[in-house]
Amino acid sequence: MYSREIDGQILTLSASGWTYRNTFVLYDKETESLWYHLKGDDGLTCIAGKFADRKLPELNSVLTRWNTWVNSNPESKFLMNQ
Amino acid sequence: MKKLWYMLTTAVLVWGWLACSSSTSSGEDVPPAPVVQQENKIYIVDKTGKRWDVTHAEERYGMKASQFQFGLGPNAIPPINNPKFVQAGDLDFPDPNETFLVIGTRMRGEARAYPLFIMKTHEIVNDVFEDKHVAIGY
C-alpha cells in the first residue's frame, strides 16, 4: 500500500499495461507519470514524467489469510466485488 | 481401431502440453516493446498505439526500453476508484473461517481487507481513509 498524495495533489494510480522484470509499471491519470517499485526500495519511484525521481512512500499493510485477519480485526471492512 | 484412437489422442495431448508449457514460461517469450527514438527521446509504443516516454527511466535508472513487456494499454486493467465495502452482519461478508489471501491494513482507526481474487483483476484500488489517500497494489 502506498500514499498517493504529492505536493498537495491527489493522484489516481492505475496499471499502465506495461510490466518490467515481471513487475507492474503503474502510472497516474493526472500527469501520466510512470511509477515503479525499484528493487530493494520501499515505496514507488517516479521513473519518467512530471514527478521524475519523486517517491510515493509505502504504508503498512500485511498479506495474510482472511480467517487470520478477521479474527484479530473483527470489525474489519471487506472490499466488495465492484 | 481403438488403439489408433488412443495413440492419436495421446499425441494431441502431448502436443497441446508442449505448446502450452512453452507459451506460459515466464516473460521470456513475450516480444520486446517496440521502441521509437526521436530527437534524443526514447519511447515505447503499446498495443493501443500510445507512446510512453521512458528516456528518464533509461538514463537515470538504467532500465532498458526494450525490456518493458506486454503494453496492453492503460485501460486493459482498470483500477477500482470508489471501492465499496461490506462489514460483519452484511449478506456478502465472507465466512470468518475462509482462508483466501487478503491484503489487510489499518489506518485512521479503521481496518480494511482487500482480497487478492479482486486485486488480481484490478491491480490497484484507489482508496481514502478520512483525509489520507492511498493506493493498494497487488
Backbone of each chain as ProteinMPNN parsed JSONL, in Angstrom:
{"seq_chain_A": "MYSREIDGQILTLSASGWTYRNTFVLYDKETESLWYHLKGDDGLTCIAGKFADRKLPELNSVLTRWNTWVNSNPESKFLMNQ", "coords_chain_A": {"N_chain_A": [[0.843, -1.182, 0.0], [0.485, 2.225, -0.8], [1.125, 5.749, -0.323], [-0.765, 8.218, -2.089], [-0.454, 10.872, -2.405], [0.962, 13.913, -3.335], [2.798, 16.849, -3.129], [0.49, 18.202, -2.256], [-1.305, 17.368, -4.11], [-3.672, 14.944, -5.265], [-3.266, 11.754, -6.506], [-4.474, 9.497, -9.027], [-3.899, 6.256, -9.233], [-2.97, 3.663, -11.556], [-2.751, 0.59, -13.417], [-0.324, 0.589, -16.006], [-0.359, -1.011, -18.12], [2.028, -1.976, -18.882], [4.72, -4.198, -18.006], [7.751, -4.572, -16.122], [10.56, -6.488, -15.773], [8.829, -8.509, -14.764], [7.246, -7.092, -12.998], [4.541, -4.959, -12.29], [4.194, -1.876, -14.03], [3.199, 1.206, -12.969], [0.963, 4.01, -13.557], [0.022, 7.475, -13.191], [-3.158, 8.967, -13.565], [-3.462, 11.692, -13.694], [-1.063, 13.027, -14.464], [0.209, 11.28, -16.091], [2.64, 10.242, -15.359], [5.133, 7.703, -14.883], [5.286, 5.071, -12.534], [7.18, 2.999, -10.402], [8.101, 0.117, -8.55], [11.125, 0.01, -7.396], [13.755, -2.362, -7.116], [14.608, -3.458, -3.873], [13.874, -1.118, -2.742], [11.69, 0.949, -0.724], [8.388, 1.825, -1.317], [7.054, 3.688, -4.182], [8.785, 4.764, -7.075], [9.001, 7.577, -9.176], [9.694, 7.003, -12.404], [9.634, 8.175, -14.839], [8.378, 11.167, -16.295], [6.329, 13.93, -15.049], [6.783, 13.923, -12.259], [9.352, 12.944, -11.949], [11.825, 11.063, -10.283], [10.729, 11.523, -7.812], [9.085, 10.187, -4.84], [6.528, 7.887, -3.806], [5.587, 7.083, -0.708], [5.727, 3.878, 0.945], [3.127, 2.32, 2.802], [1.995, 0.796, 5.86], [0.913, -2.521, 5.463], [-0.466, -5.835, 5.429], [0.034, -9.104, 4.071], [-2.088, -11.681, 4.302], [-4.156, -14.409, 5.565], [-7.706, -14.521, 5.198], [-9.181, -15.585, 7.438], [-7.326, -15.344, 9.515], [-6.902, -12.58, 9.526], [-9.495, -11.505, 10.031], [-10.102, -12.55, 12.48], [-8.379, -11.228, 14.21], [-9.129, -8.685, 13.637], [-12.055, -8.064, 14.014], [-13.913, -6.123, 13.355], [-13.286, -5.378, 10.853], [-13.66, -4.002, 7.583], [-14.649, -5.239, 4.336], [-13.581, -5.537, 1.039], [-15.868, -5.216, -1.582], [-16.849, -7.066, -4.524], [-16.815, -5.164, -7.378]], "CA_chain_A": [[0.0, 0.0, 0.0], [1.29, 3.431, -0.977], [0.475, 7.05, -0.323], [-0.9, 8.761, -3.45], [-0.505, 12.324, -2.246], [2.265, 14.526, -3.61], [2.695, 18.309, -3.248], [-0.901, 18.606, -2.066], [-2.148, 16.823, -5.193], [-4.067, 13.548, -5.085], [-3.109, 11.025, -7.765], [-5.229, 8.264, -9.258], [-2.946, 5.299, -9.806], [-3.555, 2.633, -12.408], [-1.778, -0.184, -14.19], [-0.065, 1.244, -17.299], [-0.387, -2.041, -19.162], [3.396, -2.471, -19.026], [5.472, -4.767, -16.885], [9.21, -4.533, -16.278], [11.065, -7.576, -14.918], [7.675, -9.187, -14.15], [6.576, -6.239, -12.016], [3.682, -3.977, -12.939], [4.569, -0.46, -14.071], [1.974, 1.968, -12.734], [1.011, 5.41, -13.972], [-1.075, 8.237, -12.601], [-4.019, 9.504, -14.624], [-3.393, 13.153, -13.719], [0.118, 13.531, -15.18], [0.757, 10.162, -16.875], [3.973, 9.837, -14.909], [5.27, 6.264, -14.637], [5.699, 4.75, -11.164], [7.695, 1.625, -10.386], [8.708, -0.308, -7.286], [12.505, -0.393, -7.667], [14.219, -3.457, -6.263], [15.281, -3.065, -2.641], [13.378, 0.184, -2.328], [10.314, 0.897, -0.256], [7.624, 2.86, -1.991], [7.118, 3.762, -5.636], [9.613, 5.855, -7.594], [8.598, 8.046, -10.498], [10.824, 6.716, -13.297], [9.51, 9.043, -16.016], [7.218, 12.053, -16.24], [6.365, 15.18, -14.294], [7.303, 13.753, -10.9], [10.586, 12.15, -12.057], [12.689, 10.868, -9.099], [9.983, 11.665, -6.554], [8.626, 8.891, -4.318], [5.281, 7.707, -3.064], [6.025, 6.171, 0.345], [4.963, 2.674, 1.266], [2.426, 2.373, 4.084], [1.869, -0.548, 6.435], [-0.171, -3.452, 5.164], [0.012, -7.213, 5.547], [-0.569, -10.143, 3.235], [-2.422, -12.74, 5.254], [-5.389, -15.111, 5.197], [-8.914, -13.859, 5.694], [-9.548, -16.022, 8.79], [-6.362, -14.745, 10.451], [-7.146, -11.134, 9.572], [-10.787, -11.124, 10.608], [-10.111, -12.93, 13.889], [-7.752, -10.172, 15.014], [-9.793, -7.4, 13.318], [-13.438, -8.486, 13.744], [-14.707, -5.009, 12.817], [-12.723, -5.025, 9.546], [-14.492, -3.974, 6.388], [-14.173, -6.163, 3.315], [-13.831, -4.986, -0.291], [-16.871, -5.925, -2.394], [-16.68, -7.129, -5.971], [-17.465, -3.912, -7.829]], "C_chain_A": [[0.889, 1.247, 0.0], [0.446, 4.679, -0.732], [0.297, 7.464, -1.78], [-1.127, 10.271, -3.398], [0.896, 12.871, -2.507], [2.059, 16.019, -3.866], [1.24, 18.779, -3.152], [-1.842, 18.107, -3.145], [-2.466, 15.357, -4.885], [-4.001, 12.861, -6.441], [-4.05, 9.825, -7.825], [-4.289, 7.291, -9.943], [-3.684, 4.211, -10.586], [-2.427, 1.81, -13.022], [-1.585, 0.52, -15.538], [-0.262, 0.271, -18.455], [0.985, -2.615, -19.448], [3.834, -3.224, -17.784], [6.954, -4.564, -17.19], [9.772, -5.529, -15.285], [9.932, -8.181, -14.099], [7.003, -8.395, -13.034], [5.749, -5.2, -12.772], [4.316, -2.581, -12.921], [3.26, 0.32, -13.944], [2.095, 3.351, -13.36], [-0.104, 6.147, -13.255], [-1.837, 8.946, -13.718], [-3.879, 11.015, -14.767], [-2.238, 13.649, -14.575], [0.729, 12.489, -16.108], [2.23, 9.907, -16.578], [3.97, 8.332, -14.691], [5.847, 6.026, -13.247], [6.072, 3.279, -11.099], [8.315, 1.328, -9.025], [10.11, -0.838, -7.58], [12.955, -1.427, -6.645], [14.939, -2.917, -5.026], [14.823, -1.736, -2.075], [12.043, -0.001, -1.608], [9.581, 2.073, -0.895], [7.809, 2.817, -3.491], [7.992, 4.937, -6.023], [9.063, 6.266, -8.947], [9.798, 7.91, -11.431], [10.761, 7.549, -14.574], [8.268, 9.905, -15.856], [7.411, 13.22, -15.297], [7.028, 15.045, -12.924], [8.599, 12.945, -10.858], [11.425, 12.221, -10.78], [11.968, 11.087, -7.77], [9.474, 10.29, -6.123], [7.235, 8.992, -3.714], [5.577, 6.662, -1.993], [5.1, 4.965, 0.529], [4.335, 2.833, 2.641], [2.189, 0.941, 4.559], [0.658, -1.315, 5.936], [0.412, -4.845, 5.294], [-0.688, -8.097, 4.529], [-0.824, -11.33, 4.153], [-3.689, -13.454, 4.777], [-6.583, -14.441, 5.872], [-9.239, -14.271, 7.13], [-8.616, -15.406, 9.841], [-6.669, -13.263, 10.648], [-8.418, -10.805, 10.353], [-10.874, -11.539, 12.079], [-9.427, -11.873, 14.752], [-8.348, -8.791, 14.726], [-11.272, -7.648, 13.0], [-14.314, -7.372, 13.169], [-14.225, -4.604, 11.425], [-13.799, -4.974, 8.467], [-13.828, -4.834, 5.32], [-14.572, -5.627, 1.943], [-14.824, -5.849, -1.066], [-16.392, -6.04, -3.825], [-17.475, -5.98, -6.564], [-18.448, -4.169, -8.965]], "O_chain_A": [[1.9, 1.312, 0.7], [-0.772, 4.671, -0.907], [1.116, 7.103, -2.625], [-1.859, 10.855, -4.197], [1.885, 12.365, -1.975], [1.252, 16.407, -4.711], [0.822, 19.665, -3.898], [-3.041, 18.386, -3.106], [-1.645, 14.631, -4.325], [-4.603, 13.324, -7.409], [-4.376, 9.221, -6.803], [-3.927, 7.481, -11.104], [-4.841, 3.89, -10.316], [-1.292, 2.275, -13.132], [-2.549, 0.989, -16.143], [-0.323, 0.673, -19.617], [1.115, -3.61, -20.16], [3.393, -2.94, -16.67], [7.357, -4.407, -18.342], [9.498, -5.438, -14.088], [10.055, -8.346, -12.885], [6.275, -8.96, -12.218], [6.202, -4.634, -13.767], [4.897, -2.164, -11.919], [2.329, 0.115, -14.722], [3.197, 3.81, -13.658], [-1.056, 5.536, -12.769], [-1.251, 9.452, -14.675], [-4.147, 11.564, -15.835], [-2.407, 14.599, -15.34], [1.674, 12.791, -16.837], [2.972, 9.421, -17.431], [2.94, 7.748, -14.356], [6.788, 6.704, -12.835], [5.387, 2.422, -11.656], [8.969, 2.182, -8.428], [10.27, -1.995, -7.968], [12.586, -1.371, -5.472], [15.78, -2.024, -5.13], [15.326, -1.282, -1.048], [11.341, -0.984, -1.844], [10.116, 3.177, -0.99], [8.599, 2.032, -4.017], [7.951, 5.987, -5.382], [8.703, 5.421, -9.766], [10.797, 8.612, -11.274], [11.743, 7.617, -15.313], [7.24, 9.45, -15.354], [8.513, 13.469, -14.807], [7.747, 15.942, -12.484], [8.91, 12.328, -9.839], [11.699, 13.305, -10.265], [12.549, 10.855, -6.71], [9.432, 9.352, -6.919], [6.829, 10.029, -3.19], [5.794, 5.493, -2.31], [3.891, 5.026, 0.304], [4.94, 3.413, 3.542], [2.184, 0.0, 3.764], [-0.471, -0.826, 5.979], [1.63, -5.023, 5.274], [-1.844, -7.87, 4.172], [0.107, -11.91, 4.711], [-4.225, -13.139, 3.714], [-6.476, -13.878, 6.961], [-9.541, -13.414, 7.96], [-9.058, -14.999, 10.915], [-6.693, -12.759, 11.77], [-8.416, -9.936, 11.225], [-11.635, -10.946, 12.843], [-9.835, -11.64, 15.89], [-8.109, -7.841, 15.471], [-11.701, -7.467, 11.861], [-15.348, -7.652, 12.561], [-14.691, -3.608, 10.872], [-14.72, -5.791, 8.442], [-12.632, -5.12, 5.376], [-15.735, -5.304, 1.703], [-14.643, -7.061, -1.19], [-15.615, -5.207, -4.292], [-18.666, -5.834, -6.29], [-19.077, -3.234, -9.46]]}, "seq_chain_B": "MKKLWYMLTTAVLVWGWLACSSSTSSGEDVPPAPVVQQENKIYIVDKTGKRWDVTHAEERYGMKASQFQFGLGPNAIPPINNPKFVQAGDLDFPDPNETFLVIGTRMRGEARAYPLFIMKTHEIVNDVFEDKHVAIGY", "coords_chain_B": {"N_chain_B": [[-8.466, -50.436, -34.044], [-9.347, -49.032, -31.844], [-6.946, -48.763, -30.574], [-5.517, -47.127, -32.294], [-6.996, -44.791, -32.062], [-6.482, -44.18, -29.432], [-3.734, -43.694, -29.553], [-3.649, -41.452, -31.182], [-5.063, -39.589, -29.642], [-3.356, -39.386, -27.436], [-1.126, -38.294, -28.713], [-2.118, -35.793, -29.483], [-2.654, -34.699, -26.985], [-0.071, -34.579, -25.843], [1.185, -32.869, -27.625], [-0.342, -30.605, -27.23], [0.259, -30.073, -24.575], [2.982, -29.497, -24.744], [2.897, -27.212, -26.358], [1.498, -25.472, -24.68], [3.172, -25.364, -22.405], [5.418, -24.143, -23.406], [4.528, -21.647, -24.044], [3.735, -20.503, -21.693], [5.866, -20.087, -20.063], [7.369, -17.897, -18.014], [8.276, -14.396, -18.663], [9.843, -14.518, -20.866], [9.127, -15.236, -23.449], [7.552, -13.246, -24.338], [7.31, -10.746, -26.745], [9.769, -8.105, -27.194], [9.242, -4.649, -26.23], [8.099, -2.382, -28.747], [10.328, 0.081, -29.763], [10.784, 3.543, -30.137], [12.895, 6.028, -31.322], [13.401, 9.45, -31.094], [14.463, 12.667, -31.675], [16.404, 12.64, -29.495], [14.829, 11.445, -27.586], [13.373, 8.594, -26.004], [10.915, 6.32, -26.749], [8.375, 3.949, -25.843], [6.001, 1.897, -27.461], [2.685, 1.052, -27.008], [0.117, -1.561, -27.333], [-2.136, -0.199, -28.041], [-1.231, 1.821, -29.498], [-0.364, 3.948, -28.109], [2.191, 6.161, -27.04], [4.911, 6.039, -24.803], [7.087, 7.977, -22.984], [10.161, 6.983, -22.066], [12.653, 7.909, -21.562], [13.881, 9.044, -19.271], [13.761, 6.91, -17.469], [15.565, 5.143, -18.626], [17.978, 6.678, -18.664], [18.393, 7.569, -16.044], [17.784, 5.401, -14.35], [18.775, 3.177, -15.55], [17.126, 1.405, -16.852], [15.95, -0.682, -19.498], [14.499, 0.213, -22.492], [13.484, -1.673, -24.313], [12.957, -3.804, -22.7], [10.62, -3.481, -21.37], [7.408, -4.933, -21.079], [4.475, -6.462, -22.56], [2.506, -4.122, -22.714], [-0.29, -3.484, -22.832], [-1.927, -1.359, -22.863], [-3.442, 1.509, -21.216], [-6.05, 1.092, -20.378], [-6.537, -1.547, -20.025], [-6.386, -2.902, -17.598], [-8.436, -2.011, -15.423], [-8.443, 0.216, -12.625], [-9.905, 0.134, -9.28], [-11.79, 2.77, -8.245], [-13.702, 3.883, -6.569], [-14.073, 2.321, -4.063], [-16.278, -0.099, -2.623], [-17.494, -1.381, 0.455], [-18.19, -4.207, 2.588], [-19.436, -5.164, 5.821], [-19.205, -7.032, 8.961], [-22.088, -8.973, 9.454], [-23.376, -8.092, 7.195], [-24.857, -9.386, 4.179], [-23.051, -10.225, 2.161], [-20.693, -10.549, 3.489], [-17.736, -12.366, 4.004], [-17.474, -15.75, 5.269], [-15.926, -16.119, 8.408], [-14.193, -18.241, 8.623], [-13.029, -18.71, 6.225], [-10.162, -19.098, 4.053], [-8.852, -17.639, 2.083], [-6.468, -15.385, 0.494], [-5.722, -12.105, 1.67], [-5.016, -8.559, 1.448], [-4.381, -6.736, 4.213], [-5.116, -3.829, 6.105], [-4.736, -1.146, 8.467], [-5.833, 1.997, 9.167], [-6.147, 5.34, 10.377], [-7.731, 4.406, 12.411], [-9.39, 2.531, 11.239], [-10.012, -0.725, 9.985], [-9.382, -2.504, 6.995], [-9.914, -4.961, 4.472], [-8.598, -6.367, 1.525], [-9.295, -8.594, -0.839], [-7.187, -10.881, -2.606], [-8.281, -12.121, -4.83], [-9.903, -10.228, -5.983], [-8.13, -8.117, -6.305], [-6.413, -9.114, -8.239], [-7.67, -8.768, -10.707], [-7.848, -6.084, -10.969], [-5.595, -4.795, -10.111], [-4.99, -2.246, -8.895], [-6.358, -0.456, -6.138], [-7.75, 2.592, -5.547], [-8.033, 4.306, -2.704], [-9.438, 5.903, 0.24], [-8.802, 6.94, 3.545], [-10.465, 8.633, 5.782], [-8.877, 11.587, 5.574], [-6.706, 10.656, 4.261], [-5.187, 9.653, 1.398], [-4.746, 6.695, -0.366], [-3.142, 4.026, -2.242], [-3.832, 0.732, -2.921], [-1.933, -1.907, -3.927], [-1.327, -4.759, -6.035]], "CA_chain_B": [[-9.067, -49.101, -34.22], [-9.34, -48.382, -30.541], [-5.551, -48.454, -30.276], [-5.152, -45.968, -33.11], [-7.665, -43.631, -31.459], [-5.749, -43.892, -28.196], [-2.443, -43.098, -29.917], [-3.902, -40.097, -31.699], [-5.435, -38.739, -28.507], [-2.132, -39.143, -26.671], [-0.282, -37.378, -29.488], [-2.716, -34.462, -29.409], [-2.467, -34.211, -25.616], [1.346, -34.254, -25.645], [1.452, -31.676, -28.421], [-1.008, -29.491, -26.54], [1.001, -29.782, -23.352], [4.225, -28.845, -25.146], [2.565, -25.871, -26.837], [1.131, -24.656, -23.518], [4.283, -25.153, -21.483], [6.399, -23.209, -23.963], [3.999, -20.283, -24.124], [3.435, -19.947, -20.368], [7.069, -19.944, -19.253], [7.775, -16.522, -17.655], [8.095, -13.351, -19.66], [10.886, -14.649, -21.885], [8.581, -15.393, -24.793], [6.814, -12.048, -24.716], [8.211, -9.956, -27.579], [10.18, -6.834, -26.583], [8.419, -3.485, -26.577], [8.576, -1.586, -29.874], [10.996, 1.293, -29.272], [10.938, 4.605, -31.14], [13.801, 7.092, -30.882], [13.108, 10.673, -31.835], [15.006, 13.879, -31.046], [17.018, 12.288, -28.209], [13.863, 10.857, -26.655], [13.113, 7.176, -26.232], [9.515, 5.991, -26.478], [7.866, 2.609, -26.11], [4.67, 2.016, -28.057], [1.877, -0.082, -26.554], [-0.749, -2.192, -28.332], [-3.176, 0.738, -28.473], [-0.561, 2.873, -30.273], [0.047, 5.029, -27.203], [3.629, 6.285, -26.824], [5.321, 6.372, -23.439], [8.46, 8.487, -22.952], [10.91, 6.31, -20.998], [14.028, 8.422, -21.611], [14.393, 9.216, -17.913], [13.923, 5.575, -16.882], [16.819, 4.597, -19.167], [19.162, 7.472, -18.333], [18.596, 7.711, -14.602], [17.64, 4.139, -13.619], [19.38, 2.082, -16.31], [16.123, 0.47, -17.378], [16.053, -0.805, -20.955], [13.183, 0.415, -23.105], [13.0, -2.889, -24.982], [12.598, -4.833, -21.711], [9.221, -3.319, -20.937], [6.668, -6.005, -21.737], [3.017, -6.531, -22.7], [1.987, -2.914, -23.354], [-1.702, -3.746, -23.147], [-2.652, -0.088, -22.875], [-3.808, 1.926, -19.864], [-7.415, 0.716, -19.981], [-6.66, -3.006, -20.01], [-6.574, -3.367, -16.216], [-8.998, -0.807, -14.787], [-8.385, 0.241, -11.169], [-11.144, 0.441, -8.551], [-11.594, 4.134, -7.749], [-14.652, 4.18, -5.496], [-14.317, 0.988, -3.508], [-17.395, -0.299, -1.701], [-17.115, -2.388, 1.443], [-19.207, -4.794, 3.46], [-18.922, -5.45, 7.166], [-19.819, -8.177, 9.639], [-23.544, -8.854, 9.516], [-23.889, -7.932, 5.825], [-25.075, -10.636, 3.46], [-21.888, -10.638, 1.367], [-19.48, -10.633, 4.304], [-17.307, -13.768, 3.933], [-17.376, -16.574, 6.472], [-14.633, -15.877, 9.074], [-13.302, -19.409, 8.539], [-12.441, -18.792, 4.883], [-8.702, -18.964, 4.157], [-8.259, -16.963, 0.924], [-5.489, -14.349, 0.862], [-6.142, -10.697, 1.625], [-4.131, -7.512, 1.938], [-5.082, -6.097, 5.318], [-4.475, -2.617, 6.612], [-5.469, -0.364, 9.47], [-5.439, 3.417, 9.115], [-7.132, 6.269, 10.954], [-8.628, 3.649, 13.283], [-10.288, 1.629, 10.524], [-9.38, -1.882, 9.348], [-9.998, -2.928, 5.735], [-9.277, -6.107, 3.822], [-8.735, -6.381, 0.067], [-8.953, -9.968, -1.235], [-6.367, -10.969, -3.82], [-9.063, -12.528, -6.008], [-10.368, -8.995, -6.64], [-6.937, -7.331, -6.672], [-5.787, -9.674, -9.447], [-8.284, -8.271, -11.941], [-7.834, -4.608, -11.0], [-4.226, -4.403, -9.776], [-4.908, -1.099, -7.984], [-7.546, 0.163, -5.56], [-7.52, 3.941, -5.036], [-8.927, 4.374, -1.548], [-9.18, 7.024, 1.146], [-9.153, 6.761, 4.951], [-10.696, 10.027, 6.194], [-8.214, 12.529, 4.663], [-5.458, 10.045, 3.771], [-5.419, 8.95, 0.123], [-3.792, 5.599, -0.538], [-3.378, 3.062, -3.317], [-3.472, -0.634, -2.586], [-1.468, -2.541, -5.169], [-1.053, -6.186, -5.907]], "C_chain_B": [[-9.005, -48.312, -32.911], [-7.927, -47.902, -30.186], [-5.098, -47.186, -31.029], [-5.731, -44.689, -32.494], [-6.909, -43.172, -30.212], [-4.434, -43.173, -28.504], [-2.615, -41.647, -30.388], [-4.201, -39.126, -30.555], [-4.199, -38.375, -27.691], [-1.257, -38.122, -27.387], [-0.798, -35.948, -29.38], [-2.483, -33.858, -28.022], [-1.029, -33.768, -25.381], [1.687, -32.968, -26.398], [0.88, -30.432, -27.73], [-0.246, -29.077, -25.3], [2.286, -29.027, -23.681], [3.954, -27.395, -25.559], [2.271, -24.946, -25.661], [2.351, -24.337, -22.674], [5.291, -24.172, -22.071], [5.845, -21.779, -23.985], [3.718, -19.681, -22.754], [4.692, -19.704, -19.544], [7.507, -18.48, -19.167], [7.581, -15.506, -18.781], [9.033, -13.489, -20.848], [10.321, -14.665, -23.302], [7.767, -14.188, -25.247], [7.742, -11.17, -25.55], [8.578, -8.636, -26.911], [9.295, -5.684, -27.046], [8.972, -2.818, -27.834], [9.121, -0.253, -29.358], [11.138, 2.291, -30.416], [11.886, 5.648, -30.563], [13.584, 8.31, -31.755], [13.632, 11.868, -31.054], [15.517, 13.613, -29.632], [16.039, 11.766, -27.158], [13.652, 9.395, -27.025], [11.674, 6.875, -25.822], [9.291, 4.491, -26.635], [6.417, 2.761, -26.559], [3.836, 0.805, -27.646], [0.902, -0.543, -27.641], [-1.885, -1.286, -28.797], [-2.572, 1.861, -29.304], [-0.08, 4.02, -29.411], [1.555, 4.99, -26.971], [3.913, 6.69, -25.39], [6.791, 6.787, -23.484], [9.196, 7.845, -21.769], [12.379, 6.746, -20.98], [14.637, 8.488, -20.208], [14.652, 7.862, -17.242], [15.226, 4.931, -17.371], [18.02, 5.34, -18.605], [19.429, 7.504, -16.837], [18.609, 6.356, -13.883], [18.192, 2.932, -14.374], [18.384, 1.043, -16.794], [16.237, 0.463, -18.904], [14.665, -0.727, -21.58], [12.616, -0.882, -23.676], [12.591, -3.97, -23.987], [11.261, -4.578, -21.022], [8.407, -4.34, -21.724], [5.156, -5.784, -21.673], [2.43, -5.278, -23.353], [0.54, -3.052, -23.782], [-2.517, -2.462, -23.254], [-3.213, 0.216, -21.504], [-5.227, 1.545, -19.442], [-7.613, -0.79, -19.835], [-6.963, -3.546, -18.612], [-7.122, -2.195, -15.41], [-8.893, -0.864, -13.264], [-9.786, 0.394, -10.573], [-10.946, 1.807, -7.896], [-12.579, 4.546, -6.662], [-15.036, 2.888, -4.796], [-15.498, 0.974, -2.536], [-17.045, -1.481, -0.785], [-18.35, -2.98, 2.115], [-18.577, -5.012, 4.834], [-19.7, -6.591, 7.804], [-21.325, -7.958, 9.761], [-24.162, -8.659, 8.142], [-23.922, -9.276, 5.111], [-23.799, -11.14, 2.769], [-20.594, -10.727, 2.171], [-19.025, -12.092, 4.367], [-17.285, -14.458, 5.298], [-15.987, -16.384, 7.102], [-13.692, -17.077, 9.059], [-12.654, -19.564, 7.167], [-10.947, -18.469, 4.949], [-8.068, -18.302, 2.934], [-7.366, -15.799, 1.392], [-6.087, -12.953, 0.735], [-4.95, -9.797, 1.941], [-4.929, -6.786, 3.01], [-4.351, -4.838, 5.746], [-5.371, -1.93, 7.625], [-4.937, 1.058, 9.424], [-6.551, 4.253, 9.707], [-8.198, 5.487, 11.742], [-9.568, 2.696, 12.563], [-9.512, 0.513, 9.824], [-10.132, -2.233, 8.076], [-9.197, -4.077, 5.128], [-9.616, -6.115, 2.338], [-8.336, -7.765, -0.424], [-8.162, -9.991, -2.545], [-7.193, -11.363, -5.039], [-9.728, -11.333, -6.69], [-9.172, -8.175, -7.128], [-6.329, -7.814, -7.982], [-6.392, -9.114, -10.727], [-8.265, -6.742, -12.035], [-6.459, -4.011, -10.718], [-4.155, -3.282, -8.738], [-6.298, -0.74, -7.446], [-7.131, 1.544, -5.04], [-8.532, 4.186, -3.924], [-8.58, 5.604, -0.703], [-9.656, 6.653, 2.547], [-9.255, 8.171, 5.537], [-10.024, 10.962, 5.178], [-6.989, 11.92, 3.999], [-5.733, 9.198, 2.529], [-4.338, 7.918, -0.131], [-4.135, 4.777, -1.77], [-2.928, 1.699, -2.824], [-3.117, -1.329, -3.894], [-1.214, -4.008, -4.943], [0.135, -6.547, -6.781]], "O_chain_B": [[-8.669, -47.128, -32.874], [-7.724, -46.836, -29.604], [-4.412, -46.319, -30.488], [-5.063, -43.658, -32.414], [-6.721, -41.98, -29.966], [-4.06, -42.204, -27.844], [-1.838, -40.758, -30.039], [-3.678, -38.013, -30.501], [-4.011, -37.221, -27.303], [-0.714, -37.207, -26.768], [-0.021, -35.008, -29.208], [-2.16, -32.678, -27.89], [-0.786, -32.713, -24.794], [2.383, -32.094, -25.88], [1.514, -29.379, -27.658], [-0.116, -27.889, -25.003], [2.644, -28.059, -23.01], [4.676, -26.477, -25.169], [2.718, -23.8, -25.629], [2.554, -23.191, -22.271], [5.952, -23.446, -21.329], [6.609, -20.815, -23.948], [3.486, -18.476, -22.65], [4.605, -19.17, -18.438], [7.965, -17.906, -20.155], [6.822, -15.735, -19.722], [9.012, -12.651, -21.75], [10.952, -14.172, -24.237], [7.344, -14.115, -26.401], [8.853, -10.872, -25.113], [7.784, -8.097, -26.14], [8.682, -5.74, -28.112], [10.188, -2.698, -27.979], [8.448, 0.452, -28.606], [11.556, 1.936, -31.518], [11.698, 6.1, -29.434], [13.581, 8.226, -32.983], [13.276, 12.054, -29.89], [15.109, 14.283, -28.684], [16.383, 11.658, -25.981], [13.738, 9.01, -28.191], [11.269, 7.144, -24.691], [9.935, 3.841, -27.458], [5.7, 3.645, -26.09], [4.225, -0.335, -27.9], [0.869, 0.022, -28.735], [-2.525, -1.556, -29.814], [-3.286, 2.75, -29.767], [0.54, 4.96, -29.909], [2.128, 3.926, -26.737], [3.251, 7.564, -24.831], [7.639, 6.035, -23.966], [8.889, 8.131, -20.611], [13.238, 6.041, -20.452], [15.764, 8.045, -19.988], [15.645, 7.695, -16.533], [15.908, 4.251, -16.604], [18.969, 4.721, -18.125], [20.585, 7.47, -16.414], [19.353, 6.174, -12.919], [18.091, 1.8, -13.9], [18.766, -0.083, -17.111], [16.576, 1.474, -19.518], [13.772, -1.502, -21.239], [11.424, -1.161, -23.544], [11.949, -4.948, -24.37], [10.825, -5.371, -20.188], [8.682, -4.586, -22.899], [4.647, -5.027, -20.847], [1.899, -5.371, -24.46], [0.182, -2.78, -24.927], [-3.668, -2.486, -23.69], [-3.44, -0.694, -20.707], [-5.57, 1.664, -18.266], [-8.718, -1.254, -19.555], [-7.7, -4.52, -18.458], [-6.356, -1.464, -14.781], [-9.219, -1.89, -12.666], [-10.733, 0.742, -11.278], [-10.038, 1.981, -7.085], [-12.303, 5.477, -5.906], [-16.166, 2.414, -4.911], [-15.69, 1.897, -1.745], [-16.393, -2.44, -1.198], [-19.403, -2.347, 2.198], [-17.355, -5.039, 4.982], [-20.709, -7.054, 7.273], [-21.772, -6.873, 10.133], [-25.323, -9.007, 7.924], [-23.131, -10.176, 5.396], [-23.506, -12.336, 2.791], [-19.523, -10.953, 1.607], [-19.809, -12.967, 4.735], [-17.1, -13.821, 6.335], [-14.979, -16.478, 6.403], [-12.527, -16.956, 9.436], [-11.824, -20.451, 6.968], [-10.511, -17.675, 5.783], [-6.853, -18.394, 2.759], [-7.49, -15.305, 2.513], [-6.853, -12.666, -0.185], [-4.001, -10.21, 2.608], [-6.021, -6.281, 2.748], [-3.121, -4.789, 5.749], [-6.589, -2.108, 7.637], [-3.745, 1.296, 9.616], [-7.733, 3.937, 9.568], [-9.378, 5.836, 11.748], [-10.451, 2.109, 13.189], [-8.502, 0.757, 9.164], [-11.362, -2.261, 8.062], [-7.975, -4.146, 5.257], [-10.762, -5.898, 1.945], [-7.148, -8.089, -0.429], [-8.436, -9.222, -3.467], [-6.854, -10.987, -6.162], [-10.082, -11.421, -7.866], [-9.198, -7.611, -8.222], [-5.789, -7.017, -8.75], [-5.695, -8.996, -11.735], [-8.628, -6.177, -13.067], [-6.197, -2.855, -11.051], [-3.354, -3.351, -7.805], [-7.28, -0.72, -8.189], [-6.252, 1.644, -4.183], [-9.735, 4.264, -4.171], [-7.556, 6.253, -0.916], [-10.755, 6.127, 2.726], [-8.236, 8.824, 5.762], [-10.517, 11.124, 4.062], [-6.299, 12.605, 3.244], [-6.413, 8.173, 2.593], [-3.149, 8.237, -0.111], [-5.256, 4.82, -2.277], [-1.797, 1.527, -2.37], [-3.902, -1.338, -4.843], [-0.926, -4.451, -3.83], [0.539, -7.709, -6.824]]}, "name": "protein", "num_of_chains": 2, "seq": "MYSREIDGQILTLSASGWTYRNTFVLYDKETESLWYHLKGDDGLTCIAGKFADRKLPELNSVLTRWNTWVNSNPESKFLMNQMKKLWYMLTTAVLVWGWLACSSSTSSGEDVPPAPVVQQENKIYIVDKTGKRWDVTHAEERYGMKASQFQFGLGPNAIPPINNPKFVQAGDLDFPDPNETFLVIGTRMRGEARAYPLFIMKTHEIVNDVFEDKHVAIGY"}
